[in-house]
Amino acid sequence: MANLSVEFVLQQLLNGISIGSIYALIALGYTMVYGIIQLINFAHGDVMMIGAYVGWYCTAVLHMPFLPALLTAMLACSLLGVVIERVAYKPLRRSTRLAALITAIGVSFFLEYGMMFLVSPQTRTFPPVFPQTIYHVGPLNIKYGDIVIITVTLALMALLTLVVKYTRIGKAMRAVSFDKDAAALMGIDVNNVISATFAIGSALAAAAGVLIGVYYNTIGPLMGIMPGLKAFVAAVLGGIGIIPGAMLGGLALGLTEVLVSAAGFSTWRDAGAFLILIVVLIVKPTGLLGANTREKV
Amino acid sequence: MRWTKYLIWLTAAAAVYGIVYLLAHVGIVSRFFLLTMVQICIYIIMALGLNLITGFTGQLSIGHAGFMSIGAYATGIFVVTFGKPVSAALTELWGDRGVTDVAYYIFILTSLAVGALAAALFGLLLGLPTLRLRGDYLAIATIGFGEIVRIVLLNTKALGGASGLPVKQSVDWATAYWLMLLSVVLVYNFVNSSHGRACISIRENEIAAETMGINTTKYKVMAFALGACFAGLAGGIYANHMYLVHPNSFGFLKSFEILVMVVLGGLGSVTGCILGAAVMTIMNNVLAPFPELRMIIISVLLVVMMIFRPNGLMGATELRLPFRRASATGAEEGSGHDL
């Protein structure tokens, strides 16, 4: 065990918040899609990967600054999300859960290995888009990247909350997730709302992808699997279908992971995440913020 | 009536064995062909196990490779630990004679049983708490289980850790073939027994099944443990044939491939999943030089299948001997699955 000082713990907490906010961003997409069509969108982590590649292309090849690259990636991925929904998931909306789940896994593999085919399996290095400054605030070393991640995440979450709470499309999304048929009867175009949900969720995933790219410097076609699965764990942890739950779950998962690593068990980190998942599923399947619902017979 | 049917199937099985044996003996078929044969047998056993869980009982499990790795490691450890002493003791007892080989062969079969039982035990342990979960949640919990098994094995130095566990090759294709046939017979009989019908009723409508007095938890756990048991057996054959057991050979991808085999062949069809496993394994081996293309083809195939034929190529129907169709009762067509 490393020297357990206050500085060390605070530093680890900061790292945990950085990683946790990325998980939270991805988890938001999972949770929104699940809230609306009860589908675990396995391809979500791979949409994030594509976002990272678009971000890489914009910064490394087109030499764009960070913010335009981020926006381009988000735009590209929201289009991709809508296309995936229209092509693969829409024909299956009335079919069984198993069929939809298997399709989602199929799409996920298609994106991974399609990218591998297109851009070769080797990893790529992100150009340094930020100054490598490190701020010393008291005992803490805060990287410029940490600040960017936390700011971008907070901004996007605030934006999402505003959209869901106060806009027409947000109201329609809440209505559809509450009762799809009743919403349709009230004159809401359910198909458009579902597409919008995919677009927003995928844009958030793309932002997470670009952030991961600039934070860890390397990206690869299979980079989406683990963060994707873990973000799903985060979504389940907070209560799937609940937007604040995804944020909470992401942060909780990031902090747990960092603490497990800091305690000297870094190779066990992923097992910890999945153990949390199984325990949550067994003890309280509705998640931390979920209300218990009785099953209707 | 039944016996003639069994006799026909047995003759067919023996004929396949005889032909392959002859070809292998004369040296017409390559080692690659025999390796593919063993792989097909392993995957058929895996697919049968998963079909019991997902196809017949309707519980989605995507952690089947986890059970396979438990079986492979249990068998591997058993053989590595006791193999040398047992072989030495047998040689001392009977010398270098045929009876020694037979006894050692029985030892290897025991190791396979150890693997199968270990996996079944884990299936029971995992099934008891998680089978309260439904549909997607169960699927996620099983993914989590598979990943935990992989990470634990990667980090356990005593089991070889990240460098894997080397095991001597002592199972040839013939053993794999006969064990595969045994598994087919076991699964076929289980599915057509009252236990099997209870499982199918859970798939069709769990609430209705419960109202009819079926202990759904018991049958779900039973199907889970049995499915895990077959996965363990397949893992044991893998360990005894492939020289090296490595945690990363049993990742999420492998679980997914087995699910594809079952879905492709037909959820709830024994002959369907045999076909699915055979076709997929052959396709995997043929496309092995183009790994990316292989995965692209598989994933597109899967999405297209789910859109146009969500219950697999065979659905819940079985291949039957053509000339016996007139006497088949025909009432066994499964309706749509409700997962």
Interface residues (C-beta under 8 A of the other chain):
Chain A: Q38 I40 A88 P91 L92 S95 T96 R97 L98 A99 A100 L101 I102 T103 I105 G106 V107 S108 F109 F110 E112 Y113 G114 M116 F117 P121 I225 L229 F232 V233 V236 T267 W268 D270 A271 F274 L275 L277 I278 L281 I282 P285 V297
Chain B: T54 L60 I62 P129 T130 R132 L133 G135 D136 Y137 A139 I140 A141 I143 G144 F145 E147 I148 I151 V152 L154 N155 I207 F252 F256 L259 V260 V263 L267 P291 E292 L293 M295 I296 I298 S299 V300 L302 V303 M306 I307 P310 G336 H337 D338 L339
